[in-house]
Amino acid sequence: MKNVLSVAEGLIFRENRIVLPDALQRKVVKLRHKLGHLGRTKTKQTLRQKYWFPLMNSMIDTTIHHNKKDGGMLIVKTVLCEFALAACNDS
């Protein structure tokens, strides 16, 4: 299957999912996990609905494992990340 990329409203899409730039990938994963502490499987499912980036599964696994080691003390402060989530929820 050929991967199709497109551009709309300043965002790059792979099929119907936003391609996250490197700078936002870890932030979006942390924020999604922090918002619900859904665990690996549910976090992967919810992120895959709206986003795509290379090695997404690996980053989610690493981020959630790191979060458990830190006792859940992740602080995510980024307007860009919140904007990306809000933009997807509006579509």
C-alpha positions as CSV (number, residue, x, y, z in Angstrom):
1,M,0.0,0.0,0.0
2,K,1.4,3.4,-1.0
3,N,1.5,6.0,1.7
4,V,-0.2,9.2,0.6
5,L,0.9,12.5,2.1
6,S,-1.2,15.7,1.6
7,V,-1.2,19.2,2.9
8,A,-4.2,21.1,4.3
9,E,-4.5,24.2,6.4
10,G,-0.7,24.2,7.0
11,L,-0.7,20.6,8.3
12,I,0.8,17.5,6.7
13,F,-1.4,14.5,6.6
14,R,-0.7,10.8,6.0
15,E,-4.1,9.5,4.9
16,N,-6.4,11.2,7.4
17,R,-3.9,11.6,10.3
18,I,-1.7,14.5,11.1
19,V,2.0,13.9,10.6
20,L,3.6,15.3,13.8
21,P,7.0,17.0,13.5
22,D,9.9,15.7,15.6
23,A,9.6,18.7,18.0
24,L,6.0,17.7,19.0
25,Q,6.0,13.9,19.0
26,R,7.1,13.3,22.6
27,K,5.1,16.2,23.9
28,V,1.9,15.0,22.3
29,V,2.5,11.4,23.7
30,K,3.2,12.8,27.2
31,L,0.1,15.0,27.1
32,R,-2.2,12.2,25.9
33,H,-1.0,9.9,28.6
34,K,-1.2,12.6,31.3
35,L,-4.8,13.4,30.3
36,G,-6.0,10.0,31.1
37,H,-3.3,7.6,32.1
38,L,-4.8,5.1,29.8
39,G,-1.9,2.7,29.6
40,R,0.0,1.7,26.5
41,T,-2.7,0.1,24.4
42,K,-5.4,2.8,24.8
43,T,-2.8,5.5,24.4
44,K,-1.6,4.0,21.1
45,Q,-5.2,3.6,19.9
46,T,-6.2,7.2,20.7
47,L,-3.1,8.7,19.2
48,R,-3.3,6.6,16.1
49,Q,-6.8,7.9,15.4
50,K,-5.4,11.4,14.8
51,Y,-1.6,11.4,14.4
52,W,1.2,9.6,12.7
53,F,5.0,9.7,13.0
54,P,7.7,7.1,12.5
55,L,8.3,4.8,15.5
56,M,5.2,6.0,17.3
57,N,4.7,2.7,19.1
58,S,8.3,2.7,20.4
59,M,8.0,6.3,21.7
60,I,4.7,5.5,23.5
61,D,6.2,2.5,25.2
62,T,9.3,4.4,26.2
63,T,7.3,7.4,27.5
64,I,4.9,5.4,29.5
65,H,7.7,3.3,31.0
66,H,9.5,6.5,31.9
67,N,6.4,7.9,33.5
68,K,5.9,4.8,35.7
69,K,9.6,5.1,36.8
70,D,9.1,8.7,37.8
71,G,5.9,8.0,39.7
72,G,3.7,9.8,37.2
73,M,5.4,13.2,37.7
74,L,5.3,14.4,34.1
75,I,4.8,18.1,33.6
76,V,3.9,19.1,30.0
77,K,3.7,22.8,29.3
78,T,3.4,23.6,25.6
79,V,0.9,25.7,23.8
80,L,1.8,24.0,20.5
81,C,0.9,20.6,21.8
82,E,-2.4,21.8,23.1
83,F,-3.0,23.6,19.8
84,A,-2.3,20.4,17.9
85,L,-4.8,18.4,19.9
86,A,-7.4,21.2,19.7
87,A,-7.0,21.5,15.9
88,C,-7.6,17.8,15.5
89,N,-10.7,17.8,17.8
90,D,-12.2,20.6,15.7
91,S,-11.9,18.7,12.5
